[in-house]
Amino acid sequence: MHVMSVVGARPQFVKLAAIDKAFRNDSIHHTIVHTGQHYDPLLSDVFFEDLGISAPDIHLGVGSGSHGKQTGAMLAALDDVLANNRPDWVLVYGDTNSTVAAALAAVKMHIPVAHLEAGLRSFNRRMPEEHNRVLTDHAADLLLAPTQVAADHLATEGLSDRTVIVGDVMTDILLDVRDSVAGSPSPIMEELALPEGGYHLATIHRPDNTDDAQRLELLFDSLARVSQPVVLLAHPRLVAKCKEHGIEINRGNLVVHSPLAYPELIASALHARSIITDSGGLQKEAFLLRVPATTVRPETEWVETVELGWNVLAQPGPDLVKAVERPRPADTHATPYGDGHAARTVAEVLTERTPSPSTPDAHSR
Ligand code: UD1
């Protein structure tokens, strides 16, 4: 079986790390295509190095651009890649522009598509990711859902016959990395001379938070008022938007810092009092590390983190400060994201379901 993974953005590299390892263990022929959506070394190369991911076989070098330009450039470049390789499966990850481009390119060439992290929904049509996930789920042949909630969304949309619950592959890597950094100090604590549990770690990058100057000012003012230091790991998109709006991030208790490589991020998160984020991955990672999270969005796809009391949704302003300073929730042993073996299940499911050359075209279902 030959599987081609198409990835391009930071959270996809984390998921790819789990898949690449499982595929190597099962001697699955794995080709990695990097679209180039993320190209800064801190958003891309460090993940391949630190997480031991095989180097990409093909790099499309697409780079940044408006949604149409970026997605269109990927589509155009993928035609030749798919025609030259003809894998048994194209595996697409999550909900970025790289995801929808690869799903669309493959489905039109009658190459079976499997969507990892299928069925997540925010029901917020302002998010580019929501369009990417819905379109990818409806194009794909196999929907690898992380949770029962995700499988239920797919059933509601009439897609249950293509759905398999496999667990969450990000959990596989997070648990490995957590164990490997256990006992090591927090790089952020050391660098900024912060006390154990005496700081909050923040990331903000969603367009709904970064693109409106007034909202961004209010968000920064709220974080500056939190009683302990808030270290904001600034994504290039946030830096670019602050420059465009003429906004200075540092103020009060808010301190800006460049993004961290994955093991450093996890080590710094483990020793933080809480996480403040608009990232899907980080709110789930916070839950898995049992660090309270505050999500600066009106909704979340990872509803289990909220239901279990470890994640609170809050908008910039006094409510955000209150949410960040709330007491730690009661402990839980719940494992809604699986046991850390999701990638192995993905390998099994893909192997079982690979259409043999004699079976009819997967698209004639
Ligand atoms: C993308 C994904 C988002 C994901 C996020 C993780 C889409 C629509 N969005 O958002 O779902 O949560 O990645 O980080 O696919 N930039 C750089 N260097 C880079 C990459 C980007 O400076 O290596 C800057 C550029 O100014 C670029 C901007 O960041 O225009 C946005 O990058 P883009 O890949 O379009 O979206 P993200 O905000 O990173």
Boltz pocket constraint, residues with backbone or C-beta under 6 A from the ligand:
constraints:
  - pocket:
      binder: B
      contacts: [[A, 9], [A, 10], [A, 11], [A, 37], [A, 38], [A, 39], [A, 40], [A, 43], [A, 64], [A, 65], [A, 95], [A, 96], [A, 97], [A, 98], [A, 128], [A, 129], [A, 205], [A, 235], [A, 236], [A, 237], [A, 238], [A, 240]]
      max_distance: 6.0
